[in-house]
């Protein structure tokens, strides 16, 4: 504002000179008058009339003011009227002034002087002030110009309707429609345009006041308010602080430099400037404050709103170094090609530059924090609607809050992402990597982080996941519940795949779809892109009567497959199939021998299987146990290197069982060994064979005797004593009978 303030000061000084002339009329000093020329009397009431006269006023011994006029008329009352008056004020403040007017009247008691008709004040430094009329009253030492007033000096011009000057207080007022214009210099800089309903300048008290709406424009920077007060420096007419009151607005502060202040609005605003009087250094906004920053392309960038905002800038007047806000804080970051739109709400914001950093580098939001990310769905990407709430948010930022590198949420953190909900004591959001990490105090046995979606609930000491759904990691006391009618957890928040298509999920057929499934482990790794969940470390899965244990358990919700490894143990209730009981040729099996009545469990036989590893293939309804495999049911115990269990379509019934290598079978009355065994559930038939090596051997405890049967292939039924020996011609079968079989059976 320096360029338009200096001319105003000069204009003000000229008014002072005009008033000084009037004062001299009322001081009884020595006056030197030029000889008067006798002229015909034109006013019968006049006491003295003269033409071409000159009045020289002295103060002390120095000539100070010279008044020339075409005619001077003095009346009996003492009133004097000058026609076409010219008043020269010499060496006033180092400058000479000339005042001209068509008429100038001095009241009879020198209490008032009226100037009318083309009043012009010209200074030796080029300043010119014009008015139609002006009046000075000695009683209140006020100068009043009721009509249009204009002034000009070099590149500055100004106008108003009415003006006053209070000599005792040294205050000038432009009463209405005040307008000051400074044209740019030859380099296009320094231009200014100021309008206000009224403008006042208190030179002694060092301030400028604007009322009834003020607009200031300097180059690309504009200011607006209902009223304003500019406080000047004590030693020069340069703005130190500027107070805007009512509907305050500042635009173009940073000249649209990326991430600089683009606009500020609030009810009231205080601005502080550097020594040059034009470079903004601090801004304080009160009442519905809004700060708009510029984007790299000059378009609106990030937007901050609050009831109170404090801004501090670097010496360049562009770079933000402090940005604090209180009460209904809201920061809006527009979407970019690489990031969704972001909005942060809180009660308090504190942001500043860290040592060694240029511009804002850290922002702290506190109390009722809400962090939201949104982006509409596209043909390649799913929609984003993510909300994080907490009490505190500490963010690493750059480029004037336009970019967030990392956000740390603490105290009561909750996350809502599509149909996913998460919670924990603390969460770190690595924006660059698109990864979130929920953490807690790590108390053994008390997991403090939790993720819930439509398909599963996961609890752990720590849960990390990537926003693209490729990775979810839960560590420490992992507890997972697969909900009924669901499959494994969705790390991408249950959102549809790219383009909005939802990928189908399948639960392993050995698990009931209408019952929840529990899984615990030391850690969990899940990839929603592939649909695979890996539970590691003392993993355990259970659902009603079905349970699986192992060092690891893996579930593939794309295929419905399930795998376990390391000391595997499974427990399942398997029912016999509903097929007609008969052999492969359709013949009925032999009638069972009479036995004591037993009570069958309607849920099926409890089948316990152990092995080094287990794989369930849902498409084949096949469960394969490998290495040290063993399957036990209510009345049988089967061991082999590999055991395959073929289930029916329901996954709850056993159709067939295959055992390979080093096979041994034991039930209450039989024991057999071979290299190959097949069990048909439909007719409860066993087929044991050995095509190479020793013959198959089955030992039976019959009533009163122990019978041993050998051969290449032995076929027998669970509930009968009969055994069919079907050997090749070159093979010999043998049956031995005796007393009681050795205890226990081998």
C-alpha positions in Angstrom: 0.0 0.0 0.0 3.0 2.3 0.1 2.5 3.7 -3.4 -0.9 5.2 -2.7 -0.3 6.2 0.9 2.4 8.8 0.1 0.2 10.8 -2.3 -2.6 10.8 0.3 -0.2 12.3 2.8 0.7 15.1 0.3 -3.0 15.7 -0.3 -3.6 15.9 3.4 -0.7 18.4 3.8 -2.3 20.7 1.2 -5.5 20.9 3.2 -3.4 21.9 6.2 -1.9 24.8 4.2 -5.3 26.0 3.2 -6.4 26.0 6.8 -3.2 27.8 7.9 -4.1 30.7 5.5 -7.4 31.2 7.3 -5.7 31.2 10.6 -3.4 33.9 9.5 -6.4 36.1 8.9 -7.2 35.9 12.5 -3.7 36.5 13.9 -2.8 40.2 14.6 0.6 40.2 12.8 2.2 42.9 10.8 0.8 43.1 7.3 2.3 44.7 4.3 -0.2 45.9 1.7 0.6 47.0 -1.8 -0.9 50.4 -2.7 -4.5 50.2 -3.7 -5.9 51.5 -6.9 -9.1 53.5 -6.6 -11.9 51.8 -8.5 -15.5 52.5 -9.1 -17.7 51.1 -6.3 -19.7 48.1 -7.4 -21.2 47.1 -4.0 -22.9 50.0 -2.2 -22.5 48.1 1.1 -18.7 47.8 0.7 -16.4 49.9 2.8 -13.3 49.3 0.7 -13.1 48.0 -2.9 -9.8 47.5 -4.8 -8.5 45.8 -7.9 -5.3 44.1 -8.6 -4.4 44.1 -4.9 -1.9 41.9 -3.1 -1.7 41.1 0.6 1.5 39.8 2.1 1.3 38.1 5.5 4.3 37.8 7.8 4.9 35.5 10.7 7.7 36.9 12.7 10.1 38.6 10.2 9.6 36.1 7.4 7.2 36.5 4.5 4.9 33.5 4.6 1.8 34.0 2.5 1.0 36.2 -0.5 -2.6 36.7 -1.6 -3.4 38.2 -5.0 -6.8 38.9 -6.4 -8.5 40.8 -9.2 -10.8 42.5 -6.7 -11.1 42.8 -3.0 -14.2 44.0 -1.2 -14.3 44.8 2.5 -17.6 45.4 4.4 -18.4 47.3 7.5 -18.8 44.1 9.5 -15.2 43.3 8.7 -16.0 40.6 6.1 -13.6 40.6 3.1 -14.3 39.0 -0.2 -11.6 38.2 -2.8 -12.4 37.6 -6.4 -10.3 35.3 -8.6 -8.0 34.9 -5.6 -4.5 33.4 -5.8 -2.8 32.4 -2.6 0.8 31.5 -2.5 2.2 29.7 0.5 6.0 29.7 0.5 8.3 26.9 1.8 5.6 25.0 3.7 7.2 21.8 4.7 9.9 22.3 2.1 7.3 22.8 -0.7 5.5 25.8 -2.2 1.7 25.8 -2.6 -0.6 27.8 -4.8 -4.4 28.0 -4.1 -6.8 29.6 -6.5 -10.5 30.2 -6.2 -13.2 32.2 -8.0 -14.1 33.7 -4.7 -12.8 33.7 -1.2 -14.8 35.2 1.7 -13.4 35.9 5.2 -16.1 36.3 7.8 -16.3 39.6 9.8 -14.7 38.0 12.9 -12.3 35.9 10.9 -14.2 32.8 12.3 -14.9 31.4 8.9 -13.5 31.5 5.4 -15.5 30.3 2.3 -13.9 29.5 -1.0 -16.1 29.0 -4.0 -15.7 28.3 -7.7 -13.0 26.1 -9.1 -10.9 25.8 -5.9 -7.5 24.4 -6.9 -4.5 23.6 -4.7 -1.2 23.1 -6.6 2.0 22.0 -4.9 5.5 22.5 -6.2 6.0 18.7 -6.2 3.2 18.2 -8.7 0.2 17.5 -6.5 -3.1 19.1 -7.6 -6.3 19.2 -5.5 -9.6 20.5 -6.9 -13.0 21.2 -5.3 -16.0 23.4 -6.2 -16.1 25.0 -2.7 -14.6 24.7 0.7 -15.2 26.2 4.1 -13.1 26.6 7.2 -14.5 27.4 10.7 -12.2 28.6 13.4 -14.4 27.4 16.3 -13.9 23.7 15.7 -10.8 24.1 13.4 -12.6 22.2 10.7 -12.2 22.4 7.0 -15.2 21.2 4.9 -15.5 20.6 1.2 -19.1 19.5 0.6 -19.0 18.8 -3.1 -16.8 16.7 -5.4 -13.1 16.7 -4.6 -10.3 15.3 -6.8 -6.6 15.2 -6.6 -3.7 14.0 -8.8 0.1 13.6 -8.6 2.2 11.8 -11.1 0.7 8.2 -11.4 -1.9 8.8 -8.7 -5.4 10.2 -8.9 -8.3 10.3 -6.4 -11.8 11.5 -6.0 -14.5 11.8 -3.3 -17.8 13.5 -2.7 -17.2 15.8 0.3 -14.1 16.1 2.5 -13.3 17.4 6.0 -10.1 18.1 7.9 -9.9 18.4 11.6 -6.9 20.7 12.2 -6.7 20.1 16.0 -6.6 16.3 15.6 -4.8 16.3 12.2 -7.5 14.0 10.7 -8.7 14.1 7.1 -11.9 12.5 6.0 -13.1 11.7 2.4 -16.8 11.6 3.2 -18.4 9.7 0.4 -17.4 7.6 -2.7 -13.7 7.8 -1.9 -11.6 6.5 -4.8 -7.9 6.5 -5.1 -6.1 5.1 -8.2 -2.3 4.5 -8.8 -1.4 3.5 -12.3 1.4 0.9 -12.7 4.9 2.1 -13.5 6.7 1.4 -16.8 7.4 -2.1 -15.6 3.8 -2.8 -14.9 4.2 -2.8 -11.1 3.0 -0.6 -8.3 -0.6 -0.2 -9.5 -3.4 0.3 -6.9 -7.1 1.0 -6.9 -8.9 1.8 -3.6 -12.6 2.6 -3.1 -14.6 3.1 0.0 -17.8 4.7 1.2 -15.6 7.0 3.3 -11.9 7.2 4.1 -10.1 8.9 7.0 -6.4 9.6 7.7 -5.1 10.4 11.2 -1.6 11.5 10.5 -0.7 12.2 14.2 -2.2 8.9 15.4 -0.8 7.0 12.5 -3.7 5.2 11.0 -6.1 5.2 8.0 -9.7 4.2 8.3 -12.1 3.1 5.6 -15.9 2.7 6.2 -19.1 1.6 4.4 -17.4 -0.9 2.2 -13.7 -0.8 1.1 -12.0 -2.5 -1.8 -8.3 -2.4 -2.4 -6.6 -3.8 -5.5 -2.8 -3.9 -6.0 -1.8 -5.8 -9.0 -3.3 -9.3 -8.5 -3.9 -8.8 -4.8 -7.3 -7.6 -3.7 -8.9 -6.8 -0.3 -12.5 -6.2 0.6 -14.4 -5.6 3.9 -17.3 -3.6 5.3 -14.6 -1.5 7.0 -10.9 -1.3 7.6 -8.2 0.4 9.6 -4.6 0.5 8.4 -2.0 1.3 11.2 1.1 3.0 9.8 4.6 2.8 11.1 5.7 5.6 13.4 8.4 6.9 11.2 6.8 6.6 7.7 3.6 6.2 5.9 3.8 2.5 5.4 1.3 0.0 6.5 2.3 -2.1 9.5 -1.0 -3.8 10.3 -4.4 -3.8 8.6 -7.6 -4.6 10.3 -10.6 -5.7 8.1 -14.0 -5.8 9.8 -17.1 -7.4 8.4 -17.3 -9.7 5.3 -13.5 -9.5 5.0 -11.8 -11.0 1.9 -8.3 -11.1 0.5 -7.4 -12.6 -2.8 -4.2 -13.1 -4.8 -1.8 -12.9 -1.9 0.7 -15.3 -3.4 0.0 -14.3 -7.0 -1.2 -17.8 -7.6 2.2 -19.4 -6.9 1.5 -23.1 -6.3 0.5 -23.8 -2.7 0.5 -20.1 -1.8 -2.4 -18.2 -0.4 -5.0 -17.7 -3.2 -7.8 -16.2 -1.1 -8.9 -15.6 2.5 -12.3 -14.8 3.8 -13.7 -14.3 7.3 -15.9 -12.0 9.3 -12.9 -10.1 10.7 -9.3 -10.2 9.7 -6.0 -8.7 10.9 -3.0 -8.5 8.5 0.6 -7.8 9.4 3.1 -6.6 6.8 6.9 -6.6 6.5 9.0 -3.4 6.5 8.2 -2.7 2.9 4.5 -2.2 3.9 3.3 -4.6 1.2 4.6 -8.1 1.8 2.2 -10.0 4.0 3.8 -11.8 7.0 0.8 -12.8 9.2 -3.0 -13.1 8.9 -5.5 -13.7 11.7 -9.0 -14.6 10.7 -12.0 -14.6 13.1 -15.5 -15.9 12.4 -16.3 -18.2 9.5 -12.7 -18.1 8.2 -11.7 -19.7 4.9 -8.2 -20.0 3.5 -7.9 -21.1 -0.1 -4.5 -22.1 -1.4 -3.5 -22.2 -5.1 -2.9 -25.5 -7.0 0.1 -26.0 -9.3 -2.1 -25.0 -12.3 -3.4 -21.9 -10.7 -6.8 -23.5 -10.0 -8.2 -23.7 -6.5 -6.2 -26.1 -4.4 -6.6 -27.1 -0.7 -9.2 -25.2 1.3 -9.2 -24.6 5.1 -12.1 -23.4 7.1 -12.5 -22.7 10.8 -13.9 -20.1 13.2 -10.4 -18.9 14.0 -7.3 -19.2 11.8 -3.7 -17.9 12.3 -1.3 -17.8 9.3 2.4 -16.9 9.3 4.5 -16.6 6.1 8.1 -16.7 5.3 9.9 -13.4 4.4 9.0 -14.0 0.7 5.3 -13.5 1.7 4.3 -16.7 -0.1 5.6 -19.7 1.8 3.5 -20.9 4.7 5.4 -21.5 7.9 2.6 -21.7 10.4 -1.1 -22.5 9.9 -3.2 -22.9 13.0 -7.0 -23.1 13.3 -9.7 -23.7 16.0 -13.4 -24.5 16.2 -15.0 -26.4 13.4 -11.8 -27.0 11.5 -12.2 -28.5 8.0 -9.3 -29.0 5.5 -10.3 -30.0 1.9 -7.8 -31.4 -0.5 -9.1 -31.9 -4.0 -8.6 -35.1 -5.9 -5.6 -35.6 -8.2 -4.9 -38.3 -10.8 -2.9 -40.2 -8.1 -5.1 -39.6 -5.0 -8.7 -39.4 -4.0 -10.3 -36.2 -2.6 -9.5 -35.9 1.1 -11.3 -34.0 3.9 -10.1 -33.6 7.5 -12.3 -32.2 10.3 -11.3 -31.5 13.9 -11.7 -29.0 16.7 -8.0 -27.8 16.5 -5.3 -27.7 13.8 -1.6 -26.9 14.5 0.8 -27.0 11.6 4.3 -25.6 11.2 7.7 -26.1 9.6 10.1 -28.4 11.2 13.7 -27.4 11.6 15.5 -27.6 8.3 12.2 -27.8 6.3 10.9 -25.2 3.9 7.2 -24.6 4.3 4.7 -26.7 6.3 5.9 -30.1 7.1 3.7 -31.3 10.0 0.1 -30.9 10.8 -1.6 -31.9 14.1 -5.4 -32.3 14.3 -7.0 -32.8 17.7 -10.4 -33.5 19.2 -13.2 -35.1 17.1 -10.9 -35.9 14.2 -12.6 -37.2 11.0 -10.4 -38.1 8.0 -12.4 -38.9 4.8 -11.2 -40.1 1.4 -13.7 -40.2 -1.6 -13.5 -41.0 -5.3 -16.2 -42.2 -7.7 -16.0 -45.6 -9.4 -14.4 -45.8 -12.8 -14.2 -48.6 -15.4 -10.9 -49.8 -13.8 -11.2 -48.7 -10.2 -13.7 -49.3 -7.4 -15.3 -46.3 -5.7 -13.5 -45.0 -2.6 -15.5 -43.9 0.5 -13.2 -44.2 3.5 -13.6 -42.5 6.9 -11.2 -42.6 9.8 -12.1 -41.1 13.2 -9.9 -40.6 16.3 -9.0 -38.0 18.9 -5.6 -37.1 17.5 -4.1 -37.1 14.0 -0.4 -36.3 13.4 0.3 -35.9 9.7 3.6 -35.4 7.8 2.7 -33.0 5.0 4.4 -31.0 2.2 3.7 -28.4 -0.4 1.5 -26.3 1.8 -0.7 -29.1 3.0 -1.4 -30.2 -0.5 0.2 -33.6 0.0 0.0 -35.9 3.0 2.9 -38.5 3.2 1.9 -40.2 6.5 -1.0 -39.9 8.9 -0.8 -41.3 12.5 -4.2 -41.6 14.3 -4.3 -42.2 18.0 -6.8 -42.7 20.8 -10.1 -44.4 19.9 -9.3 -45.0 16.2 -12.2 -46.3 14.0 -12.2 -46.9 10.3 -15.2 -47.3 8.0 -14.3 -48.4 4.4 -17.2 -49.5 2.3 -18.6 -52.5 4.3 -15.5 -52.8 6.4 -15.1 -51.5 10.0 -11.8 -51.4 11.9 -10.7 -50.1 15.3 -7.7 -49.9 17.5 -5.7 -47.7 19.8 -3.5 -46.3 17.0 -3.3 -46.4 13.2 -0.6 -45.3 10.8 -1.6 -44.5 7.2 1.4 -44.6 4.8 -0.2 -42.6 2.0 2.7 -43.1 -0.4 2.5 -46.9 -0.1 -1.3 -47.0 0.3 -0.9 -49.0 3.5 -2.6 -48.9 6.9 -1.4 -50.4 10.2 -3.5 -50.8 13.4 -1.5 -51.3 16.5 -2.1 -51.6 20.2 -0.3 -52.1 23.5 0.7 -55.7 22.7 -0.7 -57.3 25.9 -0.5 -61.2 25.5 -3.9 -62.8 25.2 -5.7 -59.4 24.8 -5.7 -58.4 21.1 -6.6 -54.7 20.8 -7.1 -54.2 17.1 -10.1 -55.4 15.1 -11.3 -55.5 11.5 -14.9 -56.5 10.6 -16.6 -56.8 7.3 -19.6 -58.6 5.9 -17.7 -61.9 5.7 -15.3 -62.0 8.7 -14.1 -60.5 12.0 -10.4 -60.4 12.8 -8.8 -59.5 16.1 -5.0 -59.3 16.7 -2.3 -57.2 18.4 -1.5 -55.6 15.1 -3.3 -55.5 11.7 -1.8 -54.1 8.5 -3.4 -53.9 5.1 -2.9 -52.3 1.7 -5.7 -50.3 0.1 -5.4 -52.3 -3.1 -6.4 -55.4 -1.3 -3.2 -57.4 -2.1 -2.1 -57.8 1.5 -3.6 -58.0 5.0 -1.3 -59.1 7.8 -2.5 -59.7 11.3 0.0 -60.5 14.0 -0.2 -61.6 17.7 -3.1 -63.6 19.2 -5.0 -63.6 15.9 -8.7 -64.5 16.3 -10.8 -64.7 13.1 -14.4 -65.5 12.7 -15.8 -66.3 9.3 -19.4 -65.4 9.4 -22.2 -67.7 8.3 -22.8 -67.5 4.6 -19.3 -65.9 4.1 -15.8 -66.9 3.2 -12.4 -65.5 4.3 -11.9 -61.9 5.2 -11.8 -59.1 2.5 -8.7 -56.9 3.1 -10.0 -54.4 0.5 -12.9 -53.6 2.8 -15.3 -55.8 1.0 -15.2 -53.4 -2.0 -16.0 -54.8 -5.5 -13.1 -55.6 -7.8 -12.1 -53.1 -10.4 -14.9 -51.9 -12.6 -17.4 -52.7 -9.8 -17.6 -56.5 -10.3 -17.8 -58.5 -7.1 -15.6 -61.6 -7.1 -17.4 -64.8 -6.0 -16.1 -66.4 -2.8 -16.3 -70.1 -1.9 -16.2 -71.7 1.5 -14.6 -75.1 1.7 -17.3 -77.8 1.4 -16.1 -79.5 4.6 -17.5 -76.4 6.5 -21.2 -75.7 6.8 -22.1 -72.4 5.1 -24.8 -71.6 7.7 -22.5 -71.7 10.7 -19.7 -69.3 11.7 -16.1 -70.6 11.5 -13.4 -69.7 14.1 -9.7 -69.5 13.2 -6.9 -68.7 15.6 -3.1 -68.4 14.9 -0.1 -66.3 15.7 -0.4 -64.5 12.4 -2.6 -64.2 9.3 -1.6 -63.2 5.7 -4.5 -62.5 3.3 -4.6 -61.4 -0.3 -8.0 -60.5 -1.6 -6.7 -60.4 -5.2 -6.0 -64.2 -5.0 -8.5 -65.0 -2.3 -5.9 -66.8 -0.2 -5.7 -66.6 3.6 -2.7 -68.1 5.4 -2.9 -68.6 9.2 0.6 -69.3 10.6 1.8 -70.5 14.0 -0.4 -72.9 16.1 -3.2 -72.4 13.7 -6.6 -73.8 14.7 -9.9 -73.8 12.8 -13.2 -75.1 14.3 -16.9 -75.1 13.5 -19.4 -77.1 15.6 -18.0 -80.7 15.3 -15.4 -79.9 12.7 -11.9 -78.7 13.7 -8.5 -78.5 12.0 -5.1 -77.9 13.6 -1.7 -77.4 12.2 1.3 -75.2 12.2 -0.3 -73.5 9.3 -3.8 -73.4 7.7 -4.5 -71.9 4.3 -7.9 -71.1 2.9 -8.5 -70.1 -0.7 -11.9 -68.4 -1.0 -11.5 -68.3 -4.8 -11.5 -72.1 -5.1 -12.8 -73.2 -1.8 -9.6 -75.2 -1.1 -8.1 -75.6 2.3 -4.6 -76.8 3.3 -2.9 -77.5 6.6 0.7 -78.4 7.4 2.8 -79.3 10.4 1.3 -81.7 13.0 -2.1 -81.7 11.3 -5.1 -82.9 13.1 -8.7 -82.8 11.8 -11.9 -83.8 13.4 -15.1 -84.2 11.4 -18.5 -85.8 11.8 -18.9 -87.9 8.6 -22.2 -89.6 7.7 -22.5 -92.7 5.5 -23.8 -92.0 2.0 -27.5 -92.5 1.2 -26.7 -94.8 -1.7 -28.1 -98.3 -1.8 -25.9 -100.7 0.1 -24.3 -103.0 -2.4 -21.0 -104.0 -4.0 -19.6 -102.7 -7.2 -21.7 -105.1 -9.2 -24.8 -104.1 -7.4 -25.0 -107.2 -5.3 -26.2 -106.9 -1.8 -23.5 -107.2 0.8 -23.6 -110.2 3.1 -25.9 -110.0 6.0 -24.1 -108.8 9.1 -23.7 -111.1 12.0 -26.0 -110.5 15.1 -24.6 -107.9 17.4 -25.6 -106.0 20.5 -27.7 -102.9 19.7 -25.7 -99.7 19.4 -26.8 -96.1 19.3 -25.6 -94.3 16.1 -24.9 -90.6 16.3 -27.3 -88.9 13.8 -24.5 -86.3 13.1 -22.3 -89.1 11.8 -19.1 -90.9 12.9 -16.5 -88.7 14.5 -13.5 -89.1 12.2 -10.1 -88.0 13.5 -7.2 -87.6 10.9 -3.6 -86.7 11.5 -0.7 -86.2 9.1 2.2 -84.0 8.3 0.1 -82.2 5.8 -3.5 -82.1 4.5 -5.1 -80.6 1.4 -8.9 -80.3 0.7 -9.8 -79.7 -2.9 -13.3 -78.4 -3.1 -13.9 -79.1 -6.8 -13.2 -82.8 -6.2 -14.5 -82.9 -2.7 -11.2 -84.6 -1.8 -9.3 -84.4 1.4 -5.7 -85.8 1.1 -3.5 -86.5 4.1 0.1 -87.0 3.3 3.1 -88.4 5.3 2.4 -90.3 8.6 -1.3 -90.2 7.7 -3.8 -91.7 10.1 -7.6 -91.8 10.1 -9.6 -93.0 13.2 -13.3 -93.3 13.5 -15.6 -94.9 16.1 -14.6 -98.4 15.1 -11.5 -98.3 12.9 -7.9 -97.0 12.8 -6.2 -96.6 9.4 -2.5 -95.7 8.8 -0.7 -95.1 5.6 1.8 -92.8 3.9 -1.1 -91.1 2.1 -4.8 -91.2 2.7 -7.5 -89.7 0.4 -11.1 -89.1 1.6 -13.7 -88.6 -1.1 -16.7 -86.7 0.3 -20.2 -86.3 -1.2 -21.6 -83.1 -2.6 -22.6 -81.9 0.9 -19.0 -82.3 2.1 -20.5 -84.0 5.2 -20.6 -87.6 4.0 -17.8 -90.0 3.1 -18.2 -91.8 -0.3 -14.8 -93.4 -0.6 -11.4 -93.7 1.1 -8.1 -94.5 -0.5 -4.9 -95.4 1.3 -1.4 -95.7 -0.2 1.9 -97.3 0.9 2.5 -99.0 4.2 -1.2 -99.3 4.9 -2.5 -100.8 8.1 -6.1 -101.1 9.2 -7.4 -102.0 12.7 -10.9 -102.3 14.0 -12.2 -104.2 17.1 -11.9 -107.6 15.4 -9.6 -107.2 12.5 -6.1 -106.1 11.7 -4.7 -105.9 8.1 -1.6 -104.7 6.4 -0.9 -103.9 2.7 0.3 -101.4 0.2 -3.2 -100.3 -1.0 -6.6 -100.0 0.5 -10.0 -98.7 -0.8 -13.1 -98.2 1.4 -16.5 -97.9 -0.2 -19.0 -96.2 2.1 -22.0 -97.3 0.1 -21.6 -101.0 1.2 -19.0 -100.5 3.9 -16.6 -102.6 1.9 -12.8 -102.7 2.2 -10.5 -103.8 -0.6 -6.9 -104.3 0.5 -4.2 -105.3 -2.0 -0.5 -105.6 -2.7 0.7 -106.1 -6.2 4.3 -106.4 -5.2 6.2 -107.6 -2.2 4.6 -109.6 0.6 1.0 -110.8 0.5 -1.8 -108.9 2.1 -2.5 -110.2 5.6 -5.7 -109.8 7.6 -6.0 -111.2 11.2 -9.5 -111.6 12.6 -10.6 -112.5 16.1 -13.6 -114.8 15.6 -15.6 -116.4 18.3 -13.4 -119.2 19.7 -10.6 -118.8 17.2 -8.1 -116.4 15.6 -8.0 -116.5 11.8 -5.3 -115.2 9.5 -6.0 -114.6 5.8 -3.3 -113.7 3.2 -3.5 -113.0 -0.5 -2.8 -110.5 -3.2 -6.3 -108.9 -2.8 -8.6 -109.2 0.2 -12.1 -107.9 0.2 -14.1 -107.7 3.4 -17.0 -105.8 5.0 -17.1 -103.9 8.1 -20.0 -105.7 9.8 -19.4 -109.3 8.6 -16.9 -112.1 9.2 -16.6 -113.1 5.5 -13.4 -112.3 3.6 -13.0 -112.8 -0.2 -9.6 -113.7 -1.4 -9.2 -112.9 -5.0 -5.5 -113.7 -6.0 -4.0 -114.3 -9.3 -3.3 -117.8 -10.5 0.4 -117.6 -9.6 -0.4 -116.3 -6.2 -1.2 -118.5 -3.2 -3.8 -117.6 -0.6 -3.7 -119.1 2.9 -6.1 -119.1 5.8 -5.0 -120.3 9.3 -7.2 -120.8 12.3 -6.4 -121.1 15.9 -7.4 -119.9 19.3 -7.2 -116.4 20.7 -5.3 -113.8 18.7 -2.4 -112.1 20.4 -3.3 -109.1 22.4 -3.1 -106.4 21.3 -3.5 -107.0 17.6 -0.3 -106.1 15.8 
